[in-house]
Amino acid sequence: MRRRLLKRLMAVAVGALFVASAASTQLAGQRGAGGQTGAPAAPAARGGRGGGGMPQGGRGPIKVMVVTKGHNYEREPFFQMWDSWGSDITWSHVEHPAADAMLSPKYSKLFDVYAFFDLGGPGVGSRAGQPPPTNIPAGSFKTANNRFYPPPSEQFKTEFPKLLREGKGFVFLHHASAAWLHTWPEYSEVVGGACDWYAPNRVRGIDHPNHGYFGMTPQFISFVDKSHPITKGLGDGFYVTDEAYACHWFEDSVQPLARTDFQPADPTKNLNPKVKYSNLAAWVKVAENSPVFFTQVGHGATAWAVPAYRQFVGNAIKWAASPEALAWAKANPKRIFNSSN
């Protein structure tokens, strides 16, 4: 049944989008020679990992849709990490804008968990003294430093809240926290925080300078809730060298799982003094009727290759798909979107 639905989805819903956007990356046996990251050929309307349909990996029972685009990343080591969970999950990679069509209750039977490593609505700008960019999408938000941020598609804005109300597992990784900050603040409430490292921004009515990112930062990620299914049995935490953030995290609406020992030298360079720097590194929360996990850790291969990090995120995926997490979310619903959405 899943394969038949998948074929239908590819043929009817997003086939044209895959062709237009080269939406999928070829993975493992599907990757091009030498692991090159150029746009692959559009997939055929045939399911399975062996070459066709949406490129897939893994053989596990949990079905995961991995959403990317909007931020560069090292594809080969990233998808090697996903392959490492292959006994627990079967994953399909989809890029925007194709993902916009699939993030809908119409296709929710295909997936148990939606994992985001995207940056929806990335800004475009120009250097000081240069003319503004010419490829500005209609309806874009203009910041004080002349960056332009496009809004989400109407289809996505309509269907995504419905998917959250249905009750599915959601996992957000690293720069996914920067999606749609300027044009869809409700989305930041889903994630549990907001980032923009390149422009002044307003979050929950508070004006910030551009947020901070600190590449290749050695840090210790300590688990502050060791009884949660995601962290249970993983010890006190793990060391990692990875990009750290100084962003506006919503401590009042999340359940903390982990914190970093990173501390920026001057948080006021990136945050309004009204907002205290938060060293949250991971949390869970509820959005509408859905369980949500986020971790700011996971910029690149130095994190993805750490066994403890892989176990941590792998546990998060399994938790998000579990009956217990879904029941917890439905017993503690958090309304974010208006009923008209």
C-alpha positions as CSV (number, residue, x, y, z in Angstrom):
1,M,0.0,0.0,0.0
2,R,2.8,2.5,0.9
3,R,4.6,1.8,-2.3
4,R,1.4,2.2,-4.4
5,L,0.7,5.5,-2.6
6,L,4.3,6.6,-3.2
7,K,4.0,5.9,-6.9
8,R,0.8,7.9,-7.1
9,L,2.3,10.7,-5.1
10,M,5.3,10.9,-7.4
11,A,3.2,10.8,-10.6
12,V,0.5,13.2,-9.5
13,A,1.5,15.4,-6.6
14,V,5.1,16.5,-7.0
15,G,6.6,14.9,-10.1
16,A,6.9,18.1,-11.9
17,L,8.4,19.8,-8.9
18,F,11.1,17.2,-8.7
19,V,12.1,17.8,-12.3
20,A,12.1,21.6,-11.8
21,S,14.1,21.7,-8.6
22,A,16.2,18.6,-8.8
23,A,14.7,17.9,-5.5
24,S,16.4,14.7,-4.5
25,T,19.9,13.7,-3.9
26,Q,21.1,10.2,-5.0
27,L,22.2,8.3,-2.0
28,A,24.4,5.4,-1.2
29,G,24.0,3.1,-4.3
30,Q,22.1,6.0,-5.9
31,R,24.9,8.6,-5.6
32,G,26.9,9.7,-8.5
33,A,30.5,8.6,-8.8
34,G,32.8,10.2,-6.2
35,G,29.9,11.3,-4.1
36,Q,29.5,14.5,-6.1
37,T,26.8,16.9,-4.9
38,G,25.5,18.3,-8.2
39,A,21.8,18.1,-9.0
40,P,20.9,14.5,-9.8
41,A,18.5,13.4,-12.6
42,A,14.9,13.4,-11.7
43,P,13.8,10.1,-10.1
44,A,11.6,7.7,-12.0
45,A,8.1,7.0,-10.7
46,R,9.1,3.8,-9.0
47,G,9.5,3.1,-5.3
48,G,12.4,1.6,-3.3
49,R,16.0,2.3,-2.6
50,G,17.4,0.7,-5.7
51,G,16.9,3.5,-8.1
52,G,13.5,5.2,-8.6
53,G,10.7,6.9,-6.8
54,M,11.8,9.1,-4.0
55,P,15.4,8.1,-3.2
56,Q,15.3,6.0,-0.1
57,G,17.6,4.5,2.4
58,G,17.3,2.2,5.3
59,R,15.1,-0.8,5.9
60,G,13.5,-0.1,9.3
61,P,9.9,0.2,10.2
62,I,9.8,3.9,11.0
63,K,9.2,5.9,7.8
64,V,10.9,9.3,7.8
65,M,10.7,12.2,5.3
66,V,14.0,14.2,5.4
67,V,13.5,17.8,4.3
68,T,16.3,20.0,3.1
69,K,17.2,23.1,1.0
70,G,17.9,26.7,1.8
71,H,21.3,26.1,3.5
72,N,24.4,24.4,2.1
73,Y,25.6,21.2,3.8
74,E,27.9,18.3,3.1
75,R,25.6,15.8,1.5
76,E,27.8,12.6,1.7
77,P,28.5,12.6,5.4
78,F,25.0,13.8,6.2
79,F,23.3,10.9,4.4
80,Q,25.8,8.5,5.8
81,M,24.5,9.4,9.2
82,W,20.9,8.6,8.0
83,D,22.2,5.3,6.6
84,S,23.6,4.5,10.1
85,W,20.0,4.3,11.4
86,G,18.9,2.0,8.6
87,S,17.8,-0.9,10.9
88,D,15.3,1.4,12.6
89,I,14.1,3.7,9.8
90,T,13.4,3.9,6.2
91,W,14.0,7.5,5.0
92,S,13.1,9.5,1.9
93,H,14.9,12.8,1.0
94,V,12.8,15.6,-0.4
95,E,13.8,19.2,-1.0
96,H,11.6,22.4,-1.2
97,P,9.5,23.2,-3.1
98,A,8.5,19.6,-3.5
99,A,8.3,19.2,0.2
100,D,5.7,21.9,0.4
101,A,3.2,19.6,-1.4
102,M,4.1,16.6,0.7
103,L,3.8,18.2,4.1
104,S,0.1,17.6,4.1
105,P,-2.4,15.2,5.7
106,K,-3.1,14.0,2.1
107,Y,0.2,12.1,2.2
108,S,0.7,11.6,5.9
109,K,0.2,7.9,5.7
110,L,3.5,7.6,3.9
111,F,5.5,8.9,6.9
112,D,5.7,8.5,10.7
113,V,8.2,11.3,11.2
114,Y,9.2,14.5,9.4
115,A,12.8,15.5,9.9
116,F,13.9,19.0,8.9
117,F,17.4,20.1,8.0
118,D,16.2,22.9,5.8
119,L,16.1,26.7,6.1
120,G,12.8,27.7,4.7
121,G,12.7,31.2,3.2
122,P,16.4,32.1,3.2
123,G,17.1,35.7,2.7
124,V,18.8,37.3,-0.3
125,G,20.8,40.5,-0.2
126,S,23.7,42.5,-1.6
127,R,26.8,44.0,-0.1
128,A,27.0,47.6,1.0
129,G,27.1,50.0,-1.8
130,Q,25.8,47.5,-4.4
131,P,22.4,47.6,-6.0
132,P,19.7,45.4,-4.4
133,P,19.3,41.9,-5.8
134,T,17.0,41.4,-8.8
135,N,15.7,38.0,-7.9
136,I,13.4,39.1,-5.1
137,P,10.3,36.8,-4.7
138,A,7.0,38.6,-4.6
139,G,5.8,39.4,-1.1
140,S,9.2,39.3,0.5
141,F,10.0,41.0,3.8
142,K,12.7,43.7,3.6
143,T,15.0,44.0,6.6
144,A,16.9,47.1,7.8
145,N,20.1,45.9,6.1
146,N,18.3,45.4,2.8
147,R,17.9,41.6,2.9
148,F,14.7,40.2,1.4
149,Y,12.9,37.1,2.9
150,P,10.2,35.3,0.9
151,P,7.0,34.1,2.5
152,P,6.1,30.4,2.5
153,S,3.8,29.2,-0.2
154,E,0.1,29.4,0.4
155,Q,-0.1,25.6,0.0
156,F,2.5,25.1,2.8
157,K,0.8,27.6,5.1
158,T,-2.5,25.9,4.7
159,E,-1.5,22.3,4.9
160,F,1.3,22.3,7.5
161,P,-1.0,23.4,10.4
162,K,-3.4,20.6,9.4
163,L,-0.5,18.1,9.5
164,L,0.4,19.2,13.0
165,R,-3.2,18.9,14.2
166,E,-3.3,15.4,12.9
167,G,-0.5,14.4,15.2
168,K,2.8,13.3,13.6
169,G,6.4,13.2,14.9
170,F,8.6,16.2,14.0
171,V,12.4,16.5,14.3
172,F,14.2,19.8,13.7
173,L,18.0,19.9,13.4
174,H,20.3,22.9,13.7
175,H,19.6,25.6,11.1
176,A,16.0,24.5,10.7
177,S,15.4,27.0,13.6
178,A,16.0,29.8,11.1
179,A,13.1,29.0,8.8
180,W,10.5,31.7,8.1
181,L,11.4,33.9,11.0
182,H,10.4,37.2,9.3
183,T,7.3,36.0,7.4
184,W,5.7,33.2,9.5
185,P,6.3,33.7,13.2
186,E,4.0,30.8,14.1
187,Y,6.5,28.4,12.5
188,S,9.2,29.5,15.0
189,E,6.7,28.7,17.8
190,V,6.4,25.1,16.3
191,V,10.2,24.7,16.5
192,G,10.6,26.4,19.9
193,G,13.0,29.2,18.9
194,A,14.1,31.5,16.1
195,C,17.4,32.5,14.4
196,D,18.6,34.9,11.8
197,W,22.4,35.4,11.7
198,Y,22.4,37.9,8.8
199,A,19.8,40.6,9.6
200,P,18.2,42.4,12.4
201,N,15.0,40.6,13.4
202,R,11.9,40.7,15.6
203,V,11.0,37.7,17.7
204,R,8.0,37.7,19.9
205,G,7.8,41.4,19.6
206,I,11.5,42.0,20.7
207,D,13.9,43.5,18.3
208,H,17.3,41.9,18.0
209,P,20.5,42.6,16.1
210,N,21.5,39.7,13.9
211,H,21.9,36.5,16.0
212,G,25.2,34.8,16.4
213,Y,26.8,31.7,15.0
214,F,30.2,30.4,16.1
215,G,31.7,27.8,13.9
216,M,33.8,24.8,15.0
217,T,33.3,25.4,18.7
218,P,34.5,22.7,21.1
219,Q,31.7,22.2,23.6
220,F,30.2,19.7,26.0
221,I,26.5,18.9,25.6
222,S,25.1,17.9,29.0
223,F,21.8,16.1,29.4
224,V,19.6,17.9,31.9
225,D,16.8,15.4,31.7
226,K,18.3,11.9,31.9
227,S,15.0,10.1,32.4
228,H,13.5,11.1,29.0
229,P,13.4,8.3,26.5
230,I,15.6,10.3,24.2
231,T,18.5,10.7,26.7
232,K,17.9,7.7,29.0
233,G,21.0,5.5,29.1
234,L,23.2,7.9,27.3
235,G,25.2,9.1,30.3
236,D,25.9,12.7,31.2
237,G,26.3,14.0,27.7
238,F,28.9,14.2,25.0
239,Y,31.8,16.3,23.6
240,V,31.5,17.8,20.2
241,T,33.1,20.4,18.0
242,D,30.3,22.1,16.1
243,E,28.7,25.4,15.3
244,A,27.2,27.0,18.3
245,Y,24.4,29.6,18.3
246,A,23.3,32.7,20.2
247,C,19.6,32.8,19.2
248,H,16.3,33.5,20.8
249,W,15.2,30.2,22.3
250,F,11.7,30.0,23.9
251,E,12.6,28.5,27.4
252,D,9.1,29.1,28.6
253,S,7.5,26.8,26.1
254,V,9.9,23.8,25.8
255,Q,11.0,20.9,27.9
256,P,14.8,21.0,28.1
257,L,16.8,17.9,27.3
258,A,20.3,19.2,26.9
259,R,22.5,22.4,27.4
260,T,25.8,23.5,26.0
261,D,28.7,24.9,28.0
262,F,29.3,27.4,25.2
263,Q,29.0,31.0,26.3
264,P,29.3,33.9,23.9
265,A,31.7,36.6,25.0
266,D,29.1,39.4,24.6
267,P,25.5,38.1,24.1
268,T,24.3,41.7,23.5
269,K,26.0,41.7,20.1
270,N,23.4,39.1,19.0
271,L,20.5,39.5,21.4
272,N,18.4,42.3,22.8
273,P,19.4,42.8,26.5
274,K,15.8,42.0,27.4
275,V,16.4,38.4,26.3
276,K,18.9,36.4,28.4
277,Y,21.3,34.2,26.4
278,S,20.0,30.6,26.6
279,N,22.4,27.7,26.4
280,L,19.7,25.2,25.5
281,A,21.0,22.6,23.1
282,A,18.0,20.4,22.7
283,W,14.4,20.1,23.8
284,V,11.0,18.5,23.2
285,K,7.6,20.3,23.0
286,V,4.1,20.0,21.6
287,A,2.9,21.9,18.6
288,E,-0.8,21.5,18.1
289,N,-1.2,17.7,18.6
290,S,2.3,16.7,17.5
291,P,5.5,15.9,19.5
292,V,8.5,18.0,18.5
293,F,12.2,17.5,19.0
294,F,14.9,20.1,18.3
295,T,18.6,20.2,18.7
296,Q,20.9,23.1,17.7
297,V,23.8,20.6,17.4
298,G,24.5,19.2,14.0
299,H,26.0,21.7,11.6
300,G,28.4,19.4,9.9
301,A,30.4,16.2,9.8
302,T,32.3,16.8,13.0
303,A,29.0,16.4,14.8
304,W,27.4,13.8,12.6
305,A,30.3,11.4,13.0
306,V,30.1,11.5,16.8
307,P,28.5,8.2,18.0
308,A,26.8,9.8,20.9
309,Y,25.2,12.4,18.7
310,R,24.0,9.8,16.3
311,Q,22.4,7.8,19.2
312,F,20.9,11.0,20.6
313,V,19.2,12.0,17.3
314,G,18.4,8.4,16.5
315,N,16.6,8.1,19.8
316,A,14.7,11.4,19.0
317,I,13.4,9.9,15.8
318,K,12.2,6.8,17.5
319,W,10.6,8.8,20.3
320,A,8.8,11.1,17.8
321,A,7.3,8.1,16.1
322,S,6.3,6.3,19.3
323,P,2.7,5.8,20.5
324,E,3.8,7.3,23.8
325,A,5.0,10.5,22.3
326,L,1.9,10.9,20.2
327,A,-0.3,10.2,23.2
328,W,1.7,12.8,25.2
329,A,1.2,15.4,22.6
330,K,-2.5,14.8,22.2
331,A,-3.0,14.9,26.0
332,N,-1.1,18.2,26.1
333,P,-2.1,20.1,22.9
334,K,-0.6,23.5,22.2
335,R,-2.5,25.6,19.9
336,I,-0.3,27.7,17.6
337,F,-2.2,28.5,14.5
338,N,-5.6,30.1,14.1
339,S,-8.3,27.7,13.2
340,S,-8.6,29.3,9.8
341,N,-5.1,28.1,8.9
